[in-house]
Amino acid sequence: MGELCFDIDLRLSDDENVRLEVTENYEGDKYHVVVFIDGDHWNTVGLSSGNELLKYMSTFNTAPVVDT
């Protein structure tokens, strides 16, 4: 069976767009997520389960994106 790979485009506001690029089993992570804000790389995270992935994705729906 092939590896999962997909992108999610979110429009957080009129002038803020987020893209999540998700790849399964990449660089030692079960789910490897690269986050772009308005086309610029913002963050990369490795997650160990589908539940962690869903929880991480939902953070972009409930809170503004803040660079830490």
Secondary structure as the mmCIF struct_conf table of DSSP 4:
data_model
#
loop_
_struct_conf.conf_type_id
_struct_conf.id
_struct_conf.beg_label_comp_id
_struct_conf.beg_label_asym_id
_struct_conf.beg_label_seq_id
_struct_conf.end_label_comp_id
_struct_conf.end_label_asym_id
_struct_conf.end_label_seq_id
HELX_LH_PP_P HELX_LH_PP_P1 GLY A 2 LEU A 4
STRN STRN1 CYS A 5 SER A 13
TURN_TY1_P TURN_TY1_P1 ASP A 14 ASP A 15
STRN STRN2 GLU A 16 TYR A 26
TURN_TY1_P TURN_TY1_P2 GLU A 27 GLY A 28
STRN STRN3 ASP A 29 ILE A 37
TURN_TY1_P TURN_TY1_P3 ASP A 38 GLY A 39
STRN STRN4 ASP A 40 LEU A 47
BEND BEND1 SER A 48 SER A 49
HELX_RH_AL_P HELX_RH_AL_P1 GLY A 50 THR A 62
BEND BEND2 ALA A 63 ALA A 63
#
